[in-house]
């Protein structure tokens, strides 16, 4: 059984890494690990910034959950996908 919890009830406002990058293939945003091409994106207006140094994706919970591209070395918290198996 899959259970979804609204993420805005769990996280304080701020910026978080969400596991997307175009480091492997320039101009194609992929999920990592696994290198699955993104089928849905939630970019903020004016994003993504396709400059050579902004190659990772973060989300800003204080700005309506919009995505933005950022330098991968920035210090943000991160979100992870977790699969819960029923036993």
C-alpha positions in Angstrom: 0.0 0.0 0.0 1.3 3.4 -0.9 0.8 6.2 1.5 1.4 9.9 0.6 2.0 12.6 3.1 1.8 16.2 2.0 5.4 17.4 2.0 4.5 20.9 3.1 3.3 19.4 6.5 6.8 18.0 7.1 9.2 20.6 6.1 10.1 24.1 7.2 10.5 26.9 4.6 13.9 26.8 2.9 15.9 25.4 0.0 16.4 21.7 -0.5 18.2 19.5 -3.1 15.7 17.2 -4.9 18.0 14.9 -6.8 17.9 16.4 -10.3 20.9 17.3 -12.5 22.1 17.9 -16.0 25.7 17.0 -15.2 25.5 13.8 -17.2 23.9 15.2 -20.3 24.0 19.0 -20.9 20.5 20.6 -21.3 18.7 17.3 -20.4 17.6 17.2 -16.7 17.6 13.8 -15.2 16.8 12.2 -11.8 19.7 10.6 -9.9 20.4 7.9 -9.1 19.2 6.0 -12.1 19.4 8.7 -14.8 15.7 8.8 -15.5 14.7 11.7 -17.7 12.3 14.1 -16.0 8.8 13.9 -17.4 7.4 16.7 -15.1 9.1 19.9 -14.1 8.0 22.7 -11.7 10.5 25.4 -12.6 10.1 28.9 -11.2 9.7 31.7 -13.8 13.1 32.3 -15.6 14.4 28.8 -14.6 16.3 26.8 -15.4 19.3 29.0 -15.6 21.4 27.1 -18.2 24.7 28.6 -17.2 27.5 26.1 -17.0 27.8 26.3 -13.2 24.1 25.8 -12.3 23.8 22.1 -13.0 21.7 20.8 -10.0 18.0 21.3 -9.0 16.8 22.6 -5.7 13.3 23.5 -4.5 12.4 26.6 -2.5 9.6 25.9 0.0 9.3 29.5 0.8 8.6 30.3 -2.9 5.5 28.1 -3.6 7.6 24.9 -4.0 9.2 26.1 -7.2 12.3 24.5 -8.7 15.5 26.4 -9.5 18.9 25.5 -10.9 21.8 26.0 -8.6 25.5 25.4 -8.3 25.9 21.8 -7.1 28.3 22.8 -4.3 25.7 25.0 -2.5 24.9 23.9 1.0 21.2 23.0 1.2 19.4 20.2 3.0 18.1 17.5 0.8 14.9 15.5 0.2 15.0 11.7 -0.6 12.5 9.3 -2.0 11.8 6.5 0.4 10.0 3.3 -0.5 8.1 1.8 2.5 7.3 -1.9 2.1 4.4 -3.4 4.0 5.4 -6.4 6.1 
